[in-house]
Amino acid sequence: MGTKGRCLVSSRKDPDVSKTGQSGFSRRGFMQGIGVGSGALGAGILENEAQAAPPPGGFSGPGGVAITLRINGKPTNLTVEPRVTLVDALRNTLDMTGAKKVCDRATCGACTVIMSGKVVYACSVLAIDAQGKDIQTIEGIGSGNKPHPVSMAFVHHDAQQCGYCTPGFVMAAKGFLDRTPNPTLEQVEKGLGGNLCRCGTYVGIRQAVLEAAKEIKGGKNG
Amino acid sequence: MANYSWPPMEKRRLMGKRLERLDGIAKSTGRAKYASDFNAPGMLFGEFLTCPHAHARVTSIDTSAAEKLNGVTAVRVIAKPGTEIQWAGAEVASVAAISEDVARDAVRLIKVGYEVLPHLVKEDDISKAGTRAKAAGETVTGDLEKAFSEADVTHEGSYGIPVITHCCLEPHGQVVEWKGKEINFRPSTQNVTGVGGDLAKNLQLPATDVHVKMDYIGGGFGSKFAADLWGVESAQLSKASGGKPVKMFLDRRTELTIAGVRPSAFAKVKVSAKKDGTLTGWQSDSWATGGFGGGGSPPLPYVFINIPNQKKNHSAISTNTGGVRAWRAPNHQQATYLTCCALEDLAAKLKMDPVELFAKNADLTARPEVYRNQLKKASELMDWGKKWHQRGDSGAGPVKRGLGLAIATWGGGGHNSQCRAVIHPDGAIDIELCSQDLGTGTRTIITQVAAETLGLPMSAINLKIGDNSLPPSGPSGGSTTVGGVSSSTRKATINALEKLYEAVAASLGAKQDELEAVDGRIQVKGHPDKALTWKAACQKLGVKVISEMGANDQKNPGGLNAQGVGGINMAEVEVDTETGIVKMKKFVAVNDCGLVVNPRLAESQIHGGVIMGICSALTEERILDAATGRVLNADMEFYKLSGVGDIGEIVAHVEVLPEHDKRGIVGLGEPSAIAIPAAIANAVANAIGVRVQRIPLTPDRVLAALEGRNA
């Protein structure tokens, strides 16, 4: 149980599963990496980023920039302004609307996607900074006739009402179970503390995530 | 006339079963398309410029720089010079552009001059409201002075419940395309049938010009009935941009500032009782704000309406803040909070178990038997008898446990709903009504009723909702949807069946009224051997399509739906008296809702109501800055909702009993969301031995109350 402000909260994930800032994907983090990294590590980062990134040493924008994002295993070309966030690029440019824009400042988790194995808030990642990463969205897990076990568990336990927070929760749960395949209830409550629901579906969500863990382990759908 | 009554409990195949919601997979795979998910080629984005002052007059506005910006297609002035603005966040101008970012750039280029005027944004201290407080006039019943002087015990207390917002995750907004004579309107709305007419009226157009479509809504809770200024502006921006569709959804800051609030309520209450707990007198001086229009008058005393001697005064305070909208059970959360806190304090003074006090006074309510039974059931589920202790008598350690109780009531009934049932000669079935599914499970309920009536599986029903070309069905408010749509669907499907019986009676050698629809067959009643399969029966229609209507009769629902439900809520909390942190341990909610169509969905409604109530009890409050008049926490970081780890154990008990069942269907969305903050506040008082006068029960307030500094 963490604290934020003066109120009791548990709406943040553990520091090790933080979705933003410290996770190394922010633009600021990248720039700091370059500044400090005169050694091999820094150069390595720069080289990897450079494969897909716009002019090295120069700057991007302010107009549209052609970028390539690897989304659900497929390289996807698009043109966005450098200031456009990943969630806006997904929703407005690519018509991938599973991730929702709700708080737009890394609080509620409705825009959750998985980026190179880490759960991130897509509202707080710039699209151009997502180049070179493996981006997994709700559209990329499961298939039309075989939904992902987490999605199925949400149905079985009625873990959704209006459903607007649901895709974010499903992605957060998937990312959580990838790291924590045998969770306790307490771990579920902590691990999904970075997502918020307004209709009040947490009772179903707790059960759904525990069930999904068993399903995935049993290899049914895995 | 056909008999429309519900099949007896024991004969229902689908109604009453714990079926999964039909749109569950669409939602949990991200495929469900909400209004805000709609994209179209060439679509533009709309943005508002809002006023930073709580009270101001616009003196000048210059949009020329915004109009010249590349990518901007339209700029409109909403508040012309001379306009007096009454709250921060009010809309001043609107812009359409090729992207949200460009639209925001344009908004920043608009120059507005303001004459800043004095404002009032806080209402907790009524003595500072001056002429902004409007008294509603005194209501007197019996002889209160006599009751107080003869009482064995009296209690006086002050209580407060703040303004909170709806905080719908999908913000208010829409996509509008105004091309020629036709307007395509895709709003996030609780009112698909009526919202098109509302937009048309604002644009001075015939309602027939507006085509409304909405498949999914990301939360409404009472705040999304009208077309609103953003609907009108989107339409005008679309027209001004050559008919291109304009998407305009409020950003979170604007959403939390102007898109609706629940009014506050504050009161000084005095109650009296005899030694045995019998209530004899009630006095309340209450006040509230719901924004500039005042608003918010909680019905007091709540539920215990027949306390013999009463005197009540209420004032509505006009503040320079965003306006009130219906919020899941308007006025009831406030009323039960003010009433049940006072009664719990009185019980503590009497050294009486509040369950006993409530049971003792059940005759002062409209439904004594229901409440007595619910008190019993809830006590059992909470293990109240074993866990309850006298106030403050909770051991020596710093962490104290306590139990609290509160009561709820709501109306319900069925809204004005019409349904069309279409049976095609190939056996396919359309069920058509212009309802919406707020996430309560309306799609599932309608399909259960239709399939039950037609003797078919759920998969046989092709349900069409969310389009205003379908038969009208009322707005989803007041917990009236389930009553309305289930009744109209029942009637339409029975009417359609009658037509099918007429077509096949001869071939089964029976009269029309001797037939029934069972297990996918049309058969002579009780004779599965004298039957046609559904498909074979429909083939007898030849080229004729059956299309029959059914309507809920609000004046005479015929036992299909009813009004009036109750609920008892009990909370168990743990309070750390060193940190002031309140932790939910267990919550029990017992509700009746007449005939229960789907217990799984009903329980989800209750869970949702309880969790929303936990948010308002512990963390939720719109905080205004007295100096600037602005909302300080118009974001989701500091406008705090509870997370998955904050809710404790929740036991939802929906009473499935013959005496409730025979009343017909009653909505549950609102009654389940009423008495939670009151129960939690009472549990905290029971745990720590003192009353925290105001919610949310934040650590600072708890610590202050412990130190004798209630504020």
Interface residues (C-beta under 8 A of the other chain):
Chain A: M1 K4 G5 R6 C7 L8 V9 S10 S11 E81 R83 V84 D88 R91 N92 D95 T97 G98 A99 K100 K101 V102 C103 D104 R105 T107 C108 A110 T137 I138 E139 G142 P147 H148 V150 S151 M152 F154 V155 H156 D158 A159 Q160 Q161 C162 G163 Y164 C165 T166 P167 V170 V188 E189 K190 L192 G193 N195 L196 C197 R198 C199 G200 T201 Y202 V203 G204 I205 R206
Chain B: E20 R21 D23 G24 I25 A26 K27 S28 T29 G30 R31 A32 K33 Y34 S36 D37 N39 S99 E100 D101 C167 C168 L169 E170 P171 Y216 I217 G218 G219 G220 F221 D251 R252 L438 G439 T440 I581 V582 K583 R600 L601 E603 S604 H607 G608 G609 V610 I611 M612 L618 T619 D635 M636 E637 F638 K640 L641 S642 G643 V644 G645 D646 I647 I650 A652 P696 T698 P699 D700
